[in-house]
Amino acid sequence: MLTLEQLEVAILQLSPNDFNQLLEWFFDLDYQRWDEQLENDIAAGKLDNLAKEALADFEAGHYRTI
């Protein structure tokens, strides 16, 4: 297993094309993990209060059209 320092050195040696491919892969991975965490939080009810508050604000007319 590479250390973080070894990874950093290897990344700095990548060609621009390879760096862009790595960047795209990394962002895709980050988005996937974020989506999974959000789904887990929703399933666990962690966003219920936020959703209730947003709906109450909407029903009370506290919104604007964009």
C-alpha positions as CSV (number, residue, x, y, z in Angstrom):
1,M,0.0,0.0,0.0
2,L,1.3,3.4,-0.9
3,T,1.6,6.2,1.6
4,L,-0.1,9.5,1.1
5,E,3.3,11.1,0.4
6,Q,4.0,8.4,-2.3
7,L,0.7,9.0,-3.9
8,E,1.3,12.8,-4.0
9,V,4.6,12.3,-5.7
10,A,3.1,9.9,-8.2
11,I,0.3,12.3,-9.0
12,L,2.7,15.2,-9.6
13,Q,4.4,13.0,-12.2
14,L,1.3,12.3,-14.2
15,S,0.8,13.6,-17.7
16,P,-1.9,16.3,-18.1
17,N,-4.2,13.7,-19.7
18,D,-3.6,11.1,-17.0
19,F,-4.1,13.7,-14.3
20,N,-7.5,14.7,-15.9
21,Q,-8.5,11.1,-16.0
22,L,-7.6,10.7,-12.4
23,L,-9.4,13.8,-11.4
24,E,-12.6,12.7,-13.2
25,W,-12.3,9.3,-11.5
26,F,-11.8,10.9,-8.1
27,F,-14.7,13.2,-8.4
28,D,-17.0,10.4,-9.5
29,L,-15.9,8.4,-6.5
30,D,-16.5,11.4,-4.2
31,Y,-19.9,12.0,-5.7
32,Q,-20.8,8.3,-5.3
33,R,-19.7,8.3,-1.6
34,W,-21.6,11.5,-1.0
35,D,-24.8,10.0,-2.5
36,E,-24.4,6.9,-0.4
37,Q,-24.0,8.9,2.7
38,L,-27.1,11.0,1.9
39,E,-29.2,7.9,1.2
40,N,-28.0,6.4,4.5
41,D,-28.9,9.7,6.3
42,I,-32.3,9.8,4.7
43,A,-33.0,6.2,5.6
44,A,-31.9,6.8,9.2
45,G,-34.3,9.8,9.4
46,K,-31.5,12.3,10.0
47,L,-33.1,14.8,7.5
48,D,-36.7,14.4,8.7
49,N,-36.7,17.6,10.7
50,L,-35.1,19.6,7.9
51,A,-37.7,18.3,5.5
52,K,-40.6,19.1,7.9
53,E,-39.2,22.6,8.4
54,A,-38.9,23.2,4.6
55,L,-42.4,22.0,4.0
56,A,-43.8,24.2,6.8
57,D,-42.0,27.2,5.4
58,F,-43.4,26.5,1.9
59,E,-46.9,26.0,3.2
60,A,-46.6,29.3,5.1
61,G,-45.7,31.0,1.9
62,H,-42.0,31.6,2.8
63,Y,-40.6,30.9,-0.6
64,R,-39.7,32.7,-3.8
65,T,-39.9,31.7,-7.4
66,I,-36.7,31.3,-9.2
